């Protein structure tokens, strides 16, 4: 199945809250891993790490109309308690017009949780995998290039209810690629070498 290969090839991306309707920003809880399962497909796995009570209920892709990279949803696989169906309502990201350029969901590239959203959405500790076929001629590297360049965007809509506070809704768009542990270690090593060189120059 998708299994270990998907995990090994996962490329994580963060999300940015661009509406800020409430006092708590849960963007740091949200992540999407983009993986290459082979066979002309791409897998997006969304997760909500918590701890703030929240749910992601709608997911949209802005890949152009017609879509440049993604040919259509093949399957939706939620962790226990997560139930989504293809074809979100509304058809595009709520408040997506606040972004520049406007977020316009590509036709047939969206999914939302079955009602009630709080029961079936992506809550803390839960995840949703969305498997796509790629457009003929497109490879996994093209998907990453367009995500890195902003030509392929992912939008999330969800609700948050911090303890003792009213519930509110926000929209999110994917941010930058999250460095993996090996990349972080290399960057830290370079920084430490630079500091050591500076210390030696000062000591002379």
Beta strands, then each sheet from edge to edge (+ up, - down):
strand 1: 11-17
strand 2: 30-35
strand 3: 41-48
strand 4: 54-62
strand 5: 70-78
strand 6: 84-86
strand 7: 110-113
strand 8: 122-123
strand 9: 126-134
strand 10: 153-160
strand 11: 168-177
sheet 1: 5+ 9- 3+ 2- 1+ 11- 10+ 4- 7+ 6-
sheet 2: 5+ 9- 3+ 2- 1+ 11- 10+ 4- 8+
end
